[in-house]
Amino acid sequence: MFKTNAEKYLKDGVDVEKIAREIDIIFQNDVNVANAEQATIKYFNSTYKPTLTEDERVILRNIKGFTNIIRNIER
């Protein structure tokens, strides 16, 4: 049984405080956002830039002539 909404709705390792800060930044700085609900919707509907794992960073640092890594995601 879930104890918190974060446990129910978010994946392991998600930083709830970081999400809240990002939503607050949108709310404070986007003139097209009138309230926290709109800021939250905009945050979760926006695209994100994938981040590299530490292993991927090491690989890219040590090979020459490549700048991208393609992930094979199993579903």
C-alpha positions as a Markdown table, in Angstrom:
| # | Residue | x | y | z |
|---|---|---|---|---|
| 1 | Met | 0.0 | 0.0 | 0.0 |
| 2 | Phe | 1.2 | 3.5 | -0.8 |
| 3 | Lys | 2.0 | 5.9 | 2.0 |
| 4 | Thr | 2.4 | 9.1 | -0.1 |
| 5 | Asn | 1.2 | 10.4 | -3.5 |
| 6 | Ala | 4.8 | 10.5 | -4.6 |
| 7 | Glu | 5.1 | 6.8 | -4.0 |
| 8 | Lys | 1.9 | 6.1 | -5.9 |
| 9 | Tyr | 2.5 | 8.4 | -8.9 |
| 10 | Leu | 6.3 | 8.9 | -9.3 |
| 11 | Lys | 9.1 | 6.5 | -10.3 |
| 12 | Asp | 11.8 | 5.6 | -7.8 |
| 13 | Gly | 14.4 | 8.3 | -7.3 |
| 14 | Val | 12.2 | 11.2 | -8.4 |
| 15 | Asp | 13.1 | 14.4 | -6.6 |
| 16 | Val | 9.7 | 16.0 | -5.6 |
| 17 | Glu | 11.3 | 19.2 | -4.4 |
| 18 | Lys | 13.1 | 19.6 | -7.8 |
| 19 | Ile | 9.8 | 19.2 | -9.6 |
| 20 | Ala | 8.2 | 21.8 | -7.3 |
| 21 | Arg | 11.0 | 24.3 | -8.0 |
| 22 | Glu | 10.7 | 23.8 | -11.8 |
| 23 | Ile | 6.9 | 24.3 | -11.7 |
| 24 | Asp | 7.4 | 27.4 | -9.5 |
| 25 | Ile | 9.9 | 28.8 | -12.0 |
| 26 | Ile | 7.4 | 28.4 | -14.8 |
| 27 | Phe | 4.6 | 30.0 | -12.7 |
| 28 | Gln | 6.8 | 33.0 | -11.8 |
| 29 | Asn | 8.4 | 33.6 | -15.2 |
| 30 | Asp | 5.9 | 32.6 | -17.9 |
| 31 | Val | 3.4 | 35.4 | -18.6 |
| 32 | Asn | 1.0 | 32.9 | -20.3 |
| 33 | Val | 0.7 | 30.9 | -17.1 |
| 34 | Ala | -2.0 | 32.3 | -14.7 |
| 35 | Asn | -1.9 | 29.8 | -11.9 |
| 36 | Ala | -0.1 | 26.8 | -10.4 |
| 37 | Glu | -2.4 | 24.3 | -12.2 |
| 38 | Gln | -1.4 | 25.7 | -15.6 |
| 39 | Ala | 2.3 | 25.7 | -14.6 |
| 40 | Thr | 2.0 | 22.1 | -13.5 |
| 41 | Ile | 0.3 | 21.1 | -16.8 |
| 42 | Lys | 2.9 | 23.0 | -18.8 |
| 43 | Tyr | 5.7 | 21.3 | -16.9 |
| 44 | Phe | 4.4 | 17.8 | -17.4 |
| 45 | Asn | 3.5 | 18.3 | -21.0 |
| 46 | Ser | 6.9 | 19.9 | -22.0 |
| 47 | Thr | 9.6 | 17.8 | -23.6 |
| 48 | Tyr | 12.8 | 17.1 | -21.7 |
| 49 | Lys | 16.4 | 16.8 | -22.7 |
| 50 | Pro | 17.6 | 13.3 | -21.9 |
| 51 | Thr | 20.6 | 13.1 | -19.6 |
| 52 | Leu | 23.6 | 10.8 | -20.0 |
| 53 | Thr | 24.4 | 8.2 | -17.4 |
| 54 | Glu | 27.9 | 8.3 | -15.9 |
| 55 | Asp | 28.8 | 5.2 | -18.0 |
| 56 | Glu | 27.7 | 6.9 | -21.2 |
| 57 | Arg | 29.8 | 10.0 | -20.3 |
| 58 | Val | 32.8 | 7.8 | -19.7 |
| 59 | Ile | 32.3 | 6.0 | -23.1 |
| 60 | Leu | 32.0 | 9.3 | -25.0 |
| 61 | Arg | 35.0 | 10.7 | -23.2 |
| 62 | Asn | 37.1 | 7.8 | -24.3 |
| 63 | Ile | 36.1 | 7.2 | -27.9 |
| 64 | Lys | 37.1 | 9.5 | -30.7 |
| 65 | Gly | 34.9 | 10.6 | -33.6 |
| 66 | Phe | 31.5 | 10.0 | -31.9 |
| 67 | Thr | 29.3 | 12.5 | -30.2 |
| 68 | Asn | 26.1 | 10.4 | -29.7 |
| 69 | Ile | 24.9 | 7.3 | -28.0 |
| 70 | Ile | 21.8 | 5.4 | -29.1 |
| 71 | Arg | 20.0 | 3.5 | -26.4 |
| 72 | Asn | 18.4 | 0.1 | -27.0 |
| 73 | Ile | 15.4 | 0.3 | -24.7 |
| 74 | Glu | 13.7 | -3.0 | -24.0 |
| 75 | Arg | 10.0 | -2.9 | -23.3 |
